[in-house]
Amino acid sequence: MTATEDTGIRWGTGAARGVLATTILGSGMAMLDGTIVNVALPRIGAELNASVAGLQWILDGYLLALAALILVAGSLGDRYGRRRMYLIGVVWFGVASGLCAAATSTEMLVAMRILQGVGGALLTPGSLAILQSSFAHDARARAIGAWSGLGGIAAAAGPLLGGFLVQVWSWRLAFLINVPIALVVVLMARRFVPESRDEDATGHPDFGAAALGALGLAGVTGALVEAPGRGIGDPVVLVAGLVGVAGLAAFVFVQHRSREPLVPPSLFRDRTFTLANALTFAMYAALGGVMMLLVMQLQVSLHYSPTASGLAGLPLTVIMLLLSGRSGALAQRIGPRLQLVVGPIVVGVGMLLMLRIAPGASYLGTVLPAVVVFGLGLATVVAPVTATVLAAAPDRYAGVASGVNNAIARSGGLLAVAVLPAAAGLTGEAYADPVALTAGWRVALVICAALAIAGGLIALGIHNGVLAPPSPAPPPADDECPHLGECYHCGVEGPPTHIRRGTPVAGD
């Protein structure tokens, strides 16, 4: 069964509930894993005798594979079947999770995390692409809102569940829990999810371009992680940095010259698509840094147990559960721009409130207010920004658009984890010293808050409009446009609208 514009799944039906449950459980497994691992880092570091750089690689090994391969994974889904690639990703992720649990050294765990990232790359864009291609147009924003809210709960519940698992037995349970979840997702997907693909896609995905992108990200990340310990002038750091920059530059060049690009440049001619992805990068860079350090600050500097550090974030889970779906529905009614501007700024304010989380701080007077404000900001922005990106892309590029947005989000988190510890003065074994960790924590919070607020300012340039069906084709190139030099295309509004510069848009 292939869903089309006219035969898409309607909201409120049994089919809708089945597809939603399957995509939320699968993508939620990947989100859950990320936050569980954050809670487990102190115990992993102690058991495997890992340095700060080792802990960074445990996070960045996964994020690197995820960000590097997520684009080609989205393209594979569009060509060979979105459900098929989603299932492959779920199985791969489950098997790799079991291997992570069996790791006996930092190096082995990093290697298994890279394998786990490959599975994450295959399943993550698939979940959103399945929603975009399966649901009827008027139900998509609502479905994505439910996916964001309930999937976000998995991420938010990760610290609580992870703390409990780590305290009950070992950090290894943080990985083993994915195995039964993956099995359930496979059974549900085979029963509920219709197959869909881009019937106009021809040839094969550009694996050469994907390799260039992966090489570029690996080089830049490796240089950033290793520079604090080795020094900027170290040959390994210099070579990695040069290879990374050259790889990314070559990737961009190849995409502009290719007849079948992995990332169609036409997508970025839409201002809404470009700015929403820029907002995504800023937000997830800020989130990646804070979520890595928050649980460490609670456990090391405030002496919380793993379970208590997880419980500290419980209000975030409740807020995401109650408000994310409503936020997506509100954006569908009034347009997303207000939430895309206000949400990141509120997130930044919540991060600044976290400056008070230091040794001796109380939970009710310090931690709770910061977590609540932080959660309100997240609930405001997460669903609208995802729906905005997908609505700004043509249907045939559902997998690619989801892959681009996810790749940008993961790259933001990847670079934050690579850069932030060094920028905050956390190197060597500093994460185990409450005084050093608190000083670095405060520097990191200011940097992350600035990033989040910058994301809100970026959103001021996004055209407002109802999250209606996307355009049937990419926006025209400048030399094809009948109103050359005086128009733009508003992807969120739906049908292409040519407007003279300076003319107000309805809803702006």
C-alpha positions in Angstrom: 0.0 0.0 0.0 1.3 3.4 -0.9 -0.3 6.4 0.6 -1.1 9.3 -1.6 -2.4 12.8 -1.2 -6.0 11.5 -1.6 -5.8 8.2 0.2 -3.7 9.1 3.2 -4.5 7.8 6.6 -7.1 9.9 8.5 -6.5 11.1 12.0 -8.3 9.2 14.8 -8.5 5.9 12.9 -7.0 2.6 14.1 -4.5 2.7 11.2 -3.4 6.2 12.4 -2.9 4.9 16.0 -0.9 1.9 14.8 1.4 3.9 12.5 1.9 6.5 15.2 2.7 4.0 17.9 5.2 2.2 15.7 7.1 5.3 14.6 7.1 6.8 18.1 8.3 3.6 19.8 11.1 3.1 17.2 12.4 6.7 17.2 11.7 7.0 20.9 14.1 4.0 21.4 16.9 6.0 19.8 16.0 9.2 21.7 15.8 7.2 25.0 19.2 5.7 24.4 20.8 9.1 24.0 19.6 10.4 27.3 20.1 7.1 29.2 23.8 7.1 28.1 24.2 10.6 29.4 23.1 9.5 32.9 25.4 6.4 32.7 28.5 8.4 31.7 30.0 8.8 35.2 29.6 5.1 35.9 31.0 4.1 32.5 34.0 6.5 33.0 34.7 4.9 36.4 34.4 1.3 35.3 36.3 1.7 32.0 38.7 4.3 33.4 37.8 6.7 30.6 39.1 10.3 30.3 36.9 13.3 29.2 38.0 12.6 25.6 36.9 9.0 26.0 33.5 10.0 27.3 33.2 12.5 24.4 33.9 9.7 21.9 31.3 7.4 23.5 28.8 10.1 22.7 30.3 11.4 19.5 31.0 8.0 18.0 27.3 7.4 17.9 26.4 11.0 16.7 29.1 10.9 14.1 27.7 7.7 12.4 24.2 9.0 12.8 24.9 12.5 11.3 27.1 11.1 8.5 24.8 8.5 7.2 21.3 9.9 7.9 21.2 11.7 4.6 21.8 8.6 2.5 19.5 6.7 4.8 16.6 9.1 4.0 17.4 8.8 0.3 17.4 5.0 0.6 14.0 5.0 2.1 12.6 7.2 -0.6 14.0 4.9 -3.3 13.7 1.4 -1.8 10.8 1.7 0.7 10.5 3.7 3.8 9.1 0.9 5.9 11.8 -1.5 4.7 14.7 0.8 5.7 13.0 1.6 9.0 12.8 -2.1 9.8 16.5 -2.7 8.9 17.5 0.3 11.1 15.5 -1.0 14.1 17.0 -4.5 13.8 20.5 -3.1 13.4 20.1 -0.7 16.3 18.9 -3.6 18.6 21.8 -5.9 17.7 24.3 -3.1 18.1 22.8 -2.2 21.5 23.5 -5.7 22.7 27.1 -5.4 21.6 27.5 -2.1 23.4 26.3 -3.8 26.6 29.1 -6.4 26.2 31.9 -3.9 25.8 34.9 -4.4 28.0 36.9 -1.2 27.2 36.4 2.4 26.2 37.7 1.6 22.7 35.3 -1.3 22.2 32.4 0.7 23.5 33.2 3.5 21.1 33.3 1.1 18.1 30.0 -0.5 19.1 28.4 2.9 19.5 29.5 3.8 15.9 27.7 0.6 14.8 24.7 1.7 16.8 24.7 5.1 15.1 24.4 3.3 11.7 21.2 1.7 12.9 20.0 5.0 14.3 20.7 6.7 10.9 18.5 4.2 9.1 15.5 4.4 11.5 15.5 8.0 12.5 14.5 9.7 9.2 12.3 6.8 8.4 9.9 7.5 11.2 9.2 11.0 10.1 9.1 10.1 6.4 6.6 7.4 7.2 4.3 9.9 8.9 4.7 12.4 6.1 3.9 9.9 3.4 1.3 7.8 5.2 -1.0 10.5 6.7 -3.5 12.6 4.8 -2.3 16.2 4.3 -4.6 17.7 6.9 -3.5 15.2 9.5 0.3 15.5 9.1 1.0 18.5 11.4 -1.1 16.8 14.1 0.7 13.5 13.6 4.1 15.1 13.7 3.1 17.0 16.8 2.1 13.8 18.5 5.3 12.1 17.4 7.4 15.0 18.7 5.6 15.2 22.0 5.5 11.5 22.8 8.9 10.8 21.3 10.2 13.8 23.3 8.9 12.0 26.4 11.1 9.1 25.6 14.1 11.4 25.5 13.0 13.2 28.7 12.3 9.9 30.5 15.7 8.6 29.7 17.5 10.2 32.7 15.0 8.7 35.1 15.0 5.3 33.5 18.7 5.3 33.0 19.4 6.3 36.6 17.2 3.5 37.8 18.9 0.9 35.6 22.4 2.1 36.4 21.7 2.0 40.1 19.9 -1.4 40.0 22.6 -3.2 38.3 24.9 -1.6 35.7 25.3 0.9 32.9 25.0 -2.1 30.6 21.3 -2.3 31.2 21.0 1.2 29.5 21.9 -0.6 26.2 20.2 -4.0 26.8 16.8 -2.4 27.2 16.8 -1.6 23.5 16.8 -5.2 22.5 13.1 -6.1 23.5 11.9 -2.7 22.3 13.4 -3.3 18.9 11.6 -6.7 18.7 8.2 -5.1 19.5 8.8 -2.4 16.9 9.5 -4.9 14.2 6.3 -6.8 14.9 4.2 -3.6 15.0 5.7 -2.2 11.8 4.9 -5.4 9.8 1.3 -5.1 11.0 0.5 -1.4 10.9 2.9 0.6 8.6 2.1 0.8 4.9 5.0 0.8 2.5 5.8 3.9 0.5 8.5 5.2 -1.7 9.2 8.0 -4.2 7.9 6.5 -7.5 9.8 9.1 -9.5 13.3 8.2 -8.0 15.7 6.6 -10.4 19.2 5.2 -10.1 21.0 4.8 -6.8 21.7 7.1 -3.9 25.0 9.0 -4.2 27.1 6.9 -1.9 30.3 8.8 -3.0 28.7 12.0 -1.7 27.7 10.3 1.5 31.3 9.1 2.0 32.6 12.6 1.5 30.1 13.9 4.0 31.1 11.2 6.5 34.8 11.9 6.0 34.2 15.6 6.5 32.3 15.2 9.7 34.7 12.6 11.0 37.7 14.8 10.3 36.3 18.0 11.9 35.0 16.1 14.9 38.2 14.2 15.5 40.2 17.4 15.3 37.9 19.2 17.8 37.9 16.3 20.3 41.6 15.6 20.2 42.9 19.2 20.0 42.6 20.0 23.8 44.7 16.9 24.7 47.2 16.9 21.9 47.4 20.5 21.0 46.3 22.4 17.9 49.7 22.0 16.3 49.7 18.2 16.6 50.0 16.5 13.2 47.0 14.2 13.9 44.8 17.2 14.8 46.0 19.2 11.8 45.6 16.4 9.3 42.1 15.5 10.7 41.0 19.1 10.5 42.3 19.6 6.9 40.7 16.3 5.8 37.4 17.3 7.4 37.2 20.7 5.9 38.2 19.4 2.5 35.6 16.6 2.7 32.8 18.9 3.6 33.7 21.4 0.8 33.9 18.5 -1.7 30.5 17.3 -0.5 28.9 20.7 -1.2 30.6 20.9 -4.6 29.4 17.4 -5.6 25.8 18.2 -4.6 25.7 21.2 -6.8 27.1 19.3 -9.8 25.2 16.0 -9.5 22.1 15.2 -11.5 20.8 13.0 -8.7 22.1 14.8 -5.6 21.9 13.3 -2.1 20.6 16.6 -0.9 18.8 18.5 -3.7 20.1 22.1 -3.6 16.6 23.3 -4.6 15.4 22.5 -1.1 17.6 25.3 0.3 16.2 27.9 -2.1 13.1 27.9 0.1 13.9 30.4 2.9 11.6 28.7 5.4 13.4 25.4 4.9 16.8 26.9 5.3 16.0 29.1 8.3 14.1 26.3 10.1 17.1 24.0 9.7 19.5 26.8 11.0 17.2 27.1 14.0 17.4 23.3 14.4 21.2 23.4 14.4 21.4 26.1 17.0 18.8 24.5 19.3 20.3 21.0 19.2 23.8 22.3 19.7 22.6 24.0 22.8 20.7 20.9 24.0 23.5 18.5 23.3 25.9 20.5 25.5 23.5 21.0 28.4 22.1 17.4 28.5 25.7 16.0 28.5 26.7 18.1 31.5 23.5 18.4 33.5 23.4 14.8 34.8 27.2 14.9 35.5 26.8 18.2 37.5 23.9 16.7 39.5 25.8 13.5 40.2 29.4 14.8 40.7 28.9 18.3 42.2 25.5 17.9 44.0 26.1 14.2 44.9 22.8 13.0 43.5 22.4 9.2 42.9 21.8 8.1 39.3 18.2 7.6 40.1 17.8 11.0 41.8 19.5 12.8 38.9 16.9 11.1 36.6 14.0 12.1 38.9 15.3 15.7 38.8 14.2 15.8 35.1 10.8 14.3 35.6 8.9 17.7 35.3 10.4 17.9 31.8 8.8 14.6 30.9 5.4 15.8 32.2 5.6 19.1 30.4 6.5 17.5 27.1 3.6 15.0 27.5 1.0 17.7 28.3 2.1 20.4 25.9 4.0 19.2 22.8 1.0 17.9 21.0 -1.0 21.1 21.8 2.0 23.1 20.5 1.9 21.3 17.2 -1.8 21.9 16.9 -1.5 25.6 17.7 1.2 26.0 15.1 -1.1 24.4 12.6 -3.8 27.0 13.4 -1.9 30.2 13.7 1.4 29.5 11.9 4.7 28.4 13.5 6.7 31.6 13.7 5.6 32.8 17.1 6.5 29.5 18.7 9.8 29.2 16.8 10.9 32.6 18.1 9.6 32.4 21.7 10.4 28.7 22.3 14.2 28.9 21.9 14.4 32.1 23.9 12.5 30.5 26.8 14.9 27.5 26.5 17.8 29.9 26.8 16.3 31.5 29.9 15.9 28.1 31.4 19.6 27.4 30.8 20.6 30.7 32.5 18.5 29.7 35.5 20.6 26.5 35.7 23.6 28.7 36.5 22.3 28.4 40.1 22.7 24.6 40.1 25.8 24.4 42.1 27.0 22.5 45.3 24.6 23.2 48.1 21.7 24.2 45.9 18.2 22.9 46.8 16.0 21.0 44.3 12.8 22.9 44.9 14.4 26.4 44.9 17.0 25.9 42.2 16.8 22.8 40.0 13.0 22.6 39.6 12.4 26.2 38.4 15.1 25.9 35.8 13.9 22.5 34.6 10.3 23.8 34.3 11.3 26.9 32.2 13.6 24.8 30.1 10.8 22.2 29.5 8.2 24.9 28.6 10.6 26.2 25.9 11.2 22.8 24.5 7.5 22.0 24.3 6.9 25.2 22.5 9.5 24.7 19.7 10.1 21.0 19.1 6.9 20.0 17.2 6.5 23.3 15.2 10.1 23.3 13.9 9.9 19.7 12.7 6.5 20.2 11.0 7.8 23.5 9.4 10.8 21.8 7.8 8.7 18.9 6.4 5.9 21.2 5.2 8.5 23.4 3.3 9.6 20.4 1.2 7.8 18.6 -1.6 6.2 15.3 -0.8 8.6 13.3 -3.0 11.5 14.5 -0.8 9.9 13.5 2.5 12.8 11.1 3.4 15.5 13.6 2.2 13.9 16.5 4.1 13.6 14.4 7.3 17.2 13.2 6.8 18.5 16.7 6.3 16.8 18.0 9.4 17.9 15.1 11.5 21.5 15.3 10.2 21.6 19.0 11.1 20.2 18.3 14.5 22.7 15.5 15.2 25.6 17.5 13.8 24.7 20.3 16.2 24.8 17.9 19.1 28.0 16.3 17.7 29.9 19.6 17.5 28.6 20.7 20.9 29.9 17.5 22.6 33.2 17.9 20.7 33.8 21.6 21.4 32.0 22.5 24.7 34.1 20.6 27.2 37.3 22.3 25.9 35.6 25.7 25.7 34.4 25.3 29.3 37.9 24.1 30.5 36.9 20.5 31.1 39.8 18.2 30.1 41.5 15.1 31.4 39.8 13.9 34.6 38.1 17.2 35.4 34.6 15.8 35.2 35.3 13.9 38.5 36.2 17.1 40.4 33.2 19.1 41.7 35.0 22.4 41.7 36.3 22.1 38.2 33.1 20.7 36.9 31.0 23.5 38.4 33.2 26.1 36.9 33.0 24.5 33.4 29.3 23.9 33.8 28.7 27.6 34.2 30.7 28.6 31.2 29.0 25.9 29.1 25.5 27.2 30.2 26.3 30.7 29.0 27.5 29.4 25.6 24.4 27.1 25.2 22.0 29.8 26.3 23.4 32.2 23.7 23.0 29.5 21.0 19.4 28.8 21.9 18.5 32.5 22.0 20.3 33.0 18.6 18.0 30.2 17.3 14.9 32.2 18.3 16.3 35.3 16.5 16.9 33.3 13.4 13.2 32.3 13.4 12.2 35.9 13.0 13.0 35.5 9.3 10.7 32.6 8.8 7.5 33.4 6.9 4.4 32.6 9.0 1.6 30.5 7.5 -0.7 27.6 8.2 1.1 24.3 8.1 -0.8 23.1 5.1 0.3 20.7 2.3 3.7 21.4 0.8 4.2 22.4 -2.8 4.0 19.7 -5.4 7.5 20.6 -6.8 10.7 22.2 -5.6 10.8 26.0 -5.9 12.1 27.2 -9.3 15.7 28.2 -9.9 16.3 31.9 -10.4 16.7 31.4 -14.2 13.4 29.6 -14.4 11.3 32.0 -12.3 8.8 34.2 -14.3 9.2 37.0 -11.7 13.0 37.0 -11.7 14.5 39.2 -9.0 11.3 40.1 -7.3 9.8 37.1 -5.7 10.2 34.3 -3.2 8.5 31.1 -2.4 6.8 30.5 1.0 6.9 26.7 1.4 4.9 26.7 4.6 1.9 28.4 3.0 1.4 25.6 0.6 1.0 26.6 -3.1 3.7 28.8 -4.5 3.0 32.5 -4.0 4.9 35.1 -5.9 5.1 38.4 -4.1 7.0 41.6 -4.6 9.7 42.2 -2.1 8.3 44.4 0.7 4.7 43.3 0.2 3.4 41.9 3.5 2.4 38.2 3.5 -0.9 37.2 5.1 -0.2 36.1 8.6 3.2 37.8 8.7 
